[in-house]
Amino acid sequence: MIGFRNAARLQKAGKLHNFIASPGYCVAVLAITALAHILSLELPAYLLLTALTVYIFLFDTDLQGFLPIIVACYIMPSAGNNPGRNAQSVFSGWAVGAMGLCIALAVLYRVIRDRRRFFSGKCKCLWGIAALCAAYFLGGIGSAAYLERLPNHLLFALMQSACLLLPYWLFSRGVDWGNVRRDYFGWMGASAGGVLSLEILWSYCTQDVIAKGVIQRTRIFTGWGMYNNMGFLLAFFIPFVFYLATKYRKGWLGTVVGAFYLVCVFLTCSRGSMLGASLIYALCLLLMLVYLRNKKQSLIALAPVAVLLIAGMLLFGDQLPRLFSKLLAKGLDPSARDEVYTEGLKLFAQSPVFGVSFFSPGFQPWDFATLESFSSLIPPRWHNTLIQMLASCGVVGLLAYGLHRVQTVKMLLSRRHKEPVFIGCTVIVMVLCSLLDCHFFNLGPTLIYSAALAWAEFTPEPRV
């Protein structure tokens, strides 16, 4: 009887593992995310995902199922539960903190249990990430106001380092790369893009975004970010619909769904995201045509693009200039970024070796948070990765970032099959958009970026 029960348990565990390792699991987790966002049911959804995470780290043989959960937990919060705008959001109580503690303990248990696995082997990007994390902690040493905000600086450096290092390390060591589905990240990314598109449209429906025929982009926000964050993350996920189109030989799927995601990015009116999304759409379209290797399929894939462009101009050509009038009036004006960059360089000149820390004295760049407690946790940032490194961490930080970037480029160039190529496109989005914004120093995008590096490096070669 005991043997029979153990066999039954193993069979059930095997079925659950197979589901977690399937595209259906990615779609299901992100569907729960969309529902929780619309209905503001984050707490029950977080409880479910916490239980699932604890199961994965305690009992599953593979950690890949944690990937969609990371993305889901980040993009789930609704506008009413924005912790930077609402002191009574779901994040103000003890429940979310308790769930986070449970996850942390489960992760720690798994690392200790499989310590030989987690502390052996080679990772091509590890030393660059480690150098960058060290630079974060060293930032500000020797500057005039270093001790004034030292606890805040160290806490943010710890959070930023954890987001950059942990997903890459956990997935590189904890995923059974010999058996993982090569399209797993693709399904997660495409599903997440669908959720983000829905959230953008939901903002338009519920937050009076269009007033007197003009888009008011400051009204486009969720519980986890505003229009710039939403536009960037959706642009980050665009490559995966093209990847799936190449896998299933349905080019029209990539062009149509990708065009829909691109339109949603434009609806955020985030200029950096619009530029990055347009460039990556064009690059991914070219890559898709290369991988299709069939003239007929290529023509079928290009046809929807032409139809959508013509239909868009015929139906909305007259309304578009008015709808985007505020955006068009500014053109490519960097919204006072020149002034901010100049101030950042001045701070770098004051402390060129280690910078002045993340919580810079004097002049502060933008801060959209309305709650002092939130602003003390997340500092205003300089909206440009290079300026950020120079102002906050000095030459040491810039050199560490350069090492990290060299290692990521070398790793991506060494991985030439299509899964790492399309994942590499997301890294391009991160680098380009972070030249006009602070995405590389936002915690959620850093988590997803770190996981993407692991998948790009370790996704198995296609079997011949």
Secondary structure, DSSP 8 states (H G I E B T S, - for coil): -HHHHHHHHHHHHHHHHHHHTSHHHHHHHHHHHHHHHHHT-HHHHHHHHHHHHHHHHHT-S--TTHHHHHHHHHH---GGG-TTT-TTSGGGSSHHHHHHHHHHHHHHHHHHHTHHHHTSS--TTHHHHHHHHHHHHHTTTT-TTGGGGHHHHHHHHHHHHHHHHHHHHHHHHHS-TTTS-TTHHHHHHHHHHHHHHHHHHHHHHHTT-EETTEE-GGG-B-SS-BHHHHHHHHHHHHHHHHHHHHHTT-HHHHHHHHHHHHHHHHHTT-HHHHHHHHHHHHHHHHHHHHHH--HHHHHHHHHHHHHHHHHHHHHHTTHHHHHTHHHHHHTT--TTHHHHHHHHHHHHHHSTTT-S-SS-SSS--------HHHHHHS----SSHHHHHHHHHHHHHHHHHHHHHHHHHHHHHT--SHHHHHHHHHHHHHHHHTTTS-GGGSHHHHHHHHHHHHHHHHS-----
